[in-house]
Amino acid sequence: MDDGQEWVASCACGGLRVTLAGPPLGVYACCCLECQRATGSAFAVRAKFAEASIASIEGEQRQWRRGSEAGRWLEHCFCPTCGGLVFMRAEGLPGAISVSVGCFADPGFAAPARAYWTSRKPGWCALSGVGEIARQ
């Protein structure tokens, strides 16, 4: 991935877009039950960026804040039209924003380097080549 690249992520309908400048700080998968419910899949894959790298956020958005098993809040930012969860902020990650990798619609985007809450992933789910971390 090009360090000087501008990254644009959008929801399914294109109504909510976030543009980021600079490289992601990392890419991770999370298999916690909350991420499974939020994505409707076995895990979420997100790219963490410094919040200062946000060039723009365009379109209407809604936020939903939930607790975590660690007792901290996570705020989901999604499109009110299609419901696509585009990015999130977390109390435990001040100064950072985590963007849903699928919203970049880029098959060449970096693979996750680590996975959290792997003890919660379905038995059939394999995350080969990813450093597994049982809890965050």
Secondary structure as GFF3:
##gff-version 3
##sequence-region A 1 136
A	DSSP	beta_strand	6	10	.	.	.	ID=ss1
A	DSSP	beta_strand	17	21	.	.	.	ID=ss2
A	DSSP	beta_strand	26	30	.	.	.	ID=ss3
A	DSSP	alpha_helix	33	39	.	.	.	ID=ss4
A	DSSP	beta_strand	44	50	.	.	.	ID=ss5
A	DSSP	three_ten_helix	51	53	.	.	.	ID=ss6
A	DSSP	beta_strand	54	58	.	.	.	ID=ss7
A	DSSP	beta_strand	62	67	.	.	.	ID=ss8
A	DSSP	beta_strand	73	78	.	.	.	ID=ss9
A	DSSP	beta_strand	85	90	.	.	.	ID=ss10
A	DSSP	beta_strand	96	100	.	.	.	ID=ss11
A	DSSP	three_ten_helix	101	104	.	.	.	ID=ss12
A	DSSP	beta_strand	114	116	.	.	.	ID=ss13
A	DSSP	three_ten_helix	118	120	.	.	.	ID=ss14
A	DSSP	beta_strand	131	133	.	.	.	ID=ss15
###
